[in-house]
Amino acid sequence: MLGCVIHGQGDLRVEELPVPEPGPGQALVAVRYGGVCGSDLHYWRHGGVGDFRLREPMLLGHEVVGTVVAYGPDASGPSLGTAVAVHPATPCDVCPECADGRRNICRDTRYLGSAARFPHVQGGFAAQVAVPAGQLRPVPDGLDLRRAALAEPLSVALHAVRRAGAVAGRHVLVTGAGPIGCLVVAAAKAAGAGWVTVTDLLPEALGYARIAGADTVVRADDPEDAGWPAEVDVAIEASGVAAGLDTCLRLVRRGGVVVQLGMLPPGRSQFAGNLVVSREIELRGAFRFDAEFDAALELLAAEPSFDGLVSAVVPVGEAESAFALAADRGRSCKVLLDFGGPASMVPGV
């Protein structure tokens, strides 16, 4: 079969890989679609994500959906042939964070396609992958697998909105209209946000924010844009740049909440910390998710408008072109790799 393996900065290879055998407690999933995430792009372009650096070749991918084809010893779950989404995290369930109900920040978690630990946790960008059976989630009836592939990034967005607290009836600012930012818009609207304003540098990205439900879009590089709000109740930073955080801190009302969701570059980041003090702004981080994965599948099943955020589906054999497209925010929102077609299996095997 074929899989997408990152060997280092700029070194992405589509390789012939053996079909894995599911071990004890594992399920074998025939992957149909895999979403190219911003972290996948960081591994490809920079050799790491934040402080997580590549130290060995790694199978990328953690946004995967497909069907169950086999179980290993002592494993059970959805019946064979069931369409499933794969929850990418396996928390330890024994650390203080897990005991406190915050499994998303488990200090010893395993996350598909992550270099956070060594040896790295291999990912899901292959025609078939073996994963813990407990990570399988049946896809709701009627939910197309292409849309279901958005479950992982939508879970990230749902967690960020939950970290913001009550948003019903409130004005929410989202800085950054990439795939995650657009899904934050959808998550905020689903939570009852009264108005959502989105900023970005690219008009094409702001167009996708409109599809996601944004009420106002603003060019971040245009201080004269009439869409700039005087202030907002909640701000969620989804661009991963310090300028976005600065915008959030300057526009959120006194006593408001800012959620930092975008992963900032490694090292120190300058921000207007004096405003956190003088305005008693609550600055909160949001990292990954936990139970939101199930809620994401339910929301995707109920809202066909999410289809508009999938901008391209590319065969796995053309993975590098898919990554280049996903990195070009002027041409794409969410790009999926297709592992289900003839390009997903090695010819003659």
C-alpha positions in Angstrom: 0.0 0.0 0.0 1.0 3.7 -0.2 1.6 6.0 2.7 2.9 9.6 3.1 6.1 9.7 5.2 7.9 12.8 6.2 11.7 12.4 6.4 12.7 16.0 7.2 12.1 19.6 6.2 10.8 19.6 2.6 11.3 15.8 2.3 7.8 14.3 1.9 7.7 10.9 0.2 4.8 8.6 -0.9 6.3 5.2 -0.1 5.3 1.6 -0.5 4.5 0.3 3.0 3.5 -3.2 4.3 -0.1 -3.6 5.3 0.0 -3.6 9.1 -1.4 -6.5 11.2 -3.6 -5.3 14.1 -2.1 -6.1 17.4 -3.8 -6.8 20.7 -6.6 -4.3 21.3 -6.2 -2.8 17.9 -8.4 -2.4 14.8 -7.4 -2.2 11.2 -9.0 0.6 9.3 -9.1 1.0 5.5 -8.5 4.8 5.3 -10.6 6.6 2.7 -9.8 10.3 3.3 -7.2 12.1 5.3 -7.3 15.9 5.9 -4.1 17.8 5.5 -3.7 19.8 8.7 -1.6 22.8 9.5 0.7 20.7 11.6 1.3 18.3 8.7 2.3 21.4 6.7 4.6 22.5 9.4 6.4 19.1 9.5 6.8 19.4 5.7 7.9 23.0 5.5 9.8 23.4 8.7 10.6 19.9 10.0 8.6 20.4 13.2 5.6 22.0 14.9 6.4 24.5 17.6 8.8 22.7 20.0 8.0 19.3 18.4 10.9 18.5 16.0 11.3 15.5 13.7 14.0 13.1 14.8 13.0 10.1 12.6 10.8 9.4 9.5 7.2 9.6 10.4 3.9 8.7 8.8 1.9 11.9 8.8 -1.8 12.4 9.3 -4.3 12.5 12.1 -7.6 13.5 10.4 -8.6 10.2 9.0 -11.9 8.3 8.2 -12.5 5.0 6.6 -14.0 1.5 7.3 -13.2 -1.2 9.8 -11.7 -4.3 8.1 -10.3 -6.4 11.0 -9.6 -6.6 14.7 -6.6 -7.9 16.6 -6.7 -10.2 19.6 -8.9 -9.0 22.5 -10.2 -6.1 20.4 -13.8 -5.2 19.6 -15.8 -2.3 18.3 -18.0 -1.4 15.4 -18.8 -4.3 13.1 -16.6 -4.9 10.1 -17.4 -2.7 7.2 -18.7 0.1 9.4 -17.7 3.6 8.4 -15.7 5.2 11.2 -13.8 8.3 12.1 -10.6 7.8 14.1 -10.1 9.8 17.3 -6.3 10.5 17.1 -5.5 10.7 20.8 -4.8 8.0 23.4 -4.4 9.6 26.8 -2.7 7.7 29.6 -5.7 8.1 32.0 -3.4 8.0 35.0 -1.6 11.4 35.1 -2.9 14.4 37.2 -4.4 16.0 34.1 -6.3 12.9 33.1 -7.5 12.5 36.7 -8.7 16.1 36.6 -10.8 15.5 33.5 -8.4 17.3 31.1 -7.3 14.4 29.0 -6.5 16.7 26.0 -3.4 18.0 27.9 -2.4 14.5 29.2 1.4 14.6 29.8 1.9 11.1 28.3 -0.7 11.0 25.5 -0.1 9.3 22.1 -1.4 11.3 19.2 -1.4 10.1 15.6 1.3 11.6 13.4 3.0 13.6 16.2 6.7 14.1 17.0 5.9 15.2 20.5 7.4 12.0 21.8 10.2 9.7 20.7 9.9 7.3 19.1 7.3 9.3 17.2 3.7 8.2 17.0 3.1 7.2 13.4 0.1 8.7 11.7 -2.8 7.7 9.6 -1.9 8.8 6.0 -1.8 5.2 4.6 -4.3 3.0 2.8 -4.6 0.9 6.0 -3.7 1.7 9.6 -3.8 -0.2 12.8 -5.1 1.9 15.7 -6.4 1.2 19.2 -10.0 0.0 18.8 -11.2 2.4 21.5 -10.4 5.3 19.1 -13.0 4.3 16.6 -16.2 6.4 16.3 -19.0 5.2 14.0 -20.0 7.8 11.5 -23.6 8.8 11.9 -26.1 7.6 9.3 -26.2 9.9 6.3 -22.9 11.6 7.0 -20.6 11.4 3.9 -17.1 10.4 4.7 -15.7 13.5 2.9 -17.5 15.7 5.4 -16.8 13.3 8.3 -13.1 14.0 7.6 -13.6 17.4 9.2 -14.3 15.8 12.6 -10.8 16.2 14.0 -10.3 19.9 13.1 -13.9 20.7 14.1 -13.3 19.1 17.5 -10.3 21.5 17.9 -12.7 24.4 17.1 -15.4 23.2 19.5 -12.9 22.9 22.3 -11.6 26.4 21.7 -15.2 27.8 21.8 -15.8 25.9 25.0 -12.7 27.3 26.5 -14.1 30.8 25.8 -17.1 30.1 28.1 -20.6 31.2 27.3 -20.7 32.8 23.9 -24.5 32.8 23.3 -25.7 36.2 22.2 -22.1 37.6 22.3 -19.9 39.2 19.7 -17.0 36.8 18.9 -13.8 37.9 17.1 -11.8 35.2 15.2 -8.4 36.2 13.9 -7.3 33.9 11.1 -9.6 32.4 8.4 -7.7 29.2 7.7 -9.5 25.8 8.0 -9.4 25.9 11.9 -10.5 29.6 12.0 -13.4 28.9 9.7 -14.4 25.9 11.8 -14.2 28.1 14.9 -16.7 30.4 13.2 -19.1 27.4 12.6 -18.6 26.2 16.2 -19.3 29.7 17.6 -22.5 30.0 15.6 -23.6 26.5 16.7 -23.0 27.7 20.3 -25.3 30.6 19.8 -22.9 33.5 19.2 -24.8 36.6 18.3 -22.3 38.0 15.9 -19.0 36.7 14.5 -16.3 38.9 13.0 -13.3 37.3 11.2 -10.1 38.9 10.2 -7.5 37.7 7.7 -5.1 39.1 5.1 -6.5 37.1 2.2 -9.9 37.8 0.6 -10.1 34.2 -0.5 -9.8 33.0 3.0 -12.4 35.5 4.2 -14.7 34.0 1.5 -14.5 30.6 3.2 -15.2 32.3 6.5 -18.5 33.6 5.0 -19.3 30.0 4.0 -18.7 29.0 7.6 -21.2 31.6 8.8 -19.2 34.8 9.6 -21.4 37.9 9.9 -18.6 40.3 9.1 -15.2 39.8 7.5 -12.3 42.3 7.8 -9.0 42.6 5.9 -6.5 42.5 8.7 -4.1 44.8 6.8 -6.7 47.5 6.3 -7.1 49.7 9.4 -9.8 51.7 7.5 -12.0 48.6 6.8 -15.5 49.5 7.9 -16.0 46.1 9.4 -13.6 46.6 12.4 -15.6 46.4 15.6 -15.1 48.9 18.4 -14.9 46.0 20.8 -15.9 42.4 21.2 -16.9 40.1 24.1 -14.7 37.1 23.2 -11.7 36.8 20.9 -10.3 33.5 19.6 -6.8 33.7 18.0 -6.6 31.1 15.2 -3.8 32.5 13.0 -0.8 31.4 15.1 0.9 34.8 14.8 1.7 37.3 17.5 -0.1 40.1 15.5 -3.3 38.1 15.8 -3.0 37.9 19.5 -2.3 41.6 19.7 -5.5 42.3 17.8 -7.5 40.1 20.1 -6.1 41.8 23.2 -6.8 45.3 21.9 -10.3 44.6 20.7 -11.7 42.4 23.5 -13.7 44.4 26.1 -12.6 44.9 29.6 -13.0 41.7 31.6 -13.4 39.8 28.3 -11.8 36.5 27.3 -9.1 35.8 24.7 -8.4 32.2 23.7 -5.1 31.4 22.1 -5.7 28.5 19.7 -3.2 29.0 16.9 0.2 27.5 17.7 2.7 30.4 18.0 6.3 30.0 16.7 8.7 28.4 19.1 10.5 30.6 21.6 9.3 33.9 23.1 6.4 35.9 21.6 5.8 39.5 22.3 2.3 40.6 23.2 0.5 43.4 24.9 0.7 41.9 28.4 -0.1 45.3 30.0 -3.6 45.1 28.6 -4.1 41.7 30.3 -3.4 43.5 33.6 -5.1 46.9 33.2 -8.3 45.5 31.6 -8.3 42.2 33.5 -8.5 40.2 30.3 -8.6 36.4 30.8 -6.1 34.8 28.4 -6.7 31.1 28.0 -5.0 28.5 25.9 -6.8 25.8 23.9 -5.0 22.6 22.9 -6.5 19.7 20.9 -9.8 18.3 22.4 -11.3 15.2 24.0 -15.0 14.4 24.1 -15.7 17.1 21.5 -14.9 14.6 18.8 -18.3 12.9 19.3 -20.1 16.3 19.3 -18.2 17.2 16.1 -19.6 14.2 14.2 -23.1 15.0 15.3 -22.7 18.6 14.1 -21.3 17.5 10.8 -24.2 15.2 10.3 -26.7 18.0 10.9 -25.0 20.7 8.8 -24.4 20.0 5.1 -22.9 23.5 4.7 -19.6 22.2 5.9 -19.1 20.6 2.5 -18.2 24.1 1.2 -15.1 24.1 3.3 -13.6 21.0 1.5 -11.9 22.7 -1.4 -10.1 19.8 -3.0 -9.7 16.0 -2.8 -6.4 14.7 -4.2 -5.2 11.1 -4.8 -2.6 10.0 -2.3 -0.1 9.5 -5.2 -0.1 13.2 -5.7 0.4 14.0 -2.0 3.1 16.7 -2.5 0.8 18.7 -4.9 -1.9 18.3 -2.3 0.4 19.7 0.4 1.4 22.6 -1.9 -2.3 23.4 -2.5 -3.2 23.2 1.2 -0.3 25.6 2.0 -1.7 28.1 -0.6 -4.5 29.8 1.4 -5.3 31.8 -1.6 -6.5 28.7 -3.4 -7.8 26.3 -0.7 -9.4 25.8 2.6 -9.4 22.1 3.6 -7.6 19.7 1.3 -8.2 15.9 1.6 -6.0 13.1 0.5 -8.0 10.2 -1.1 -6.7 6.7 -0.1 -9.6 4.8 -1.6 -8.9 5.0 -5.3 -6.6 3.1 -7.5 -3.6 5.3 -6.5 -3.9 4.2 -2.9 -2.5 0.7 -3.5 0.8 -0.3 -4.9 0.4 -1.6 -8.5 0.6 -5.3 -8.8 0.2 -5.9 -5.1 
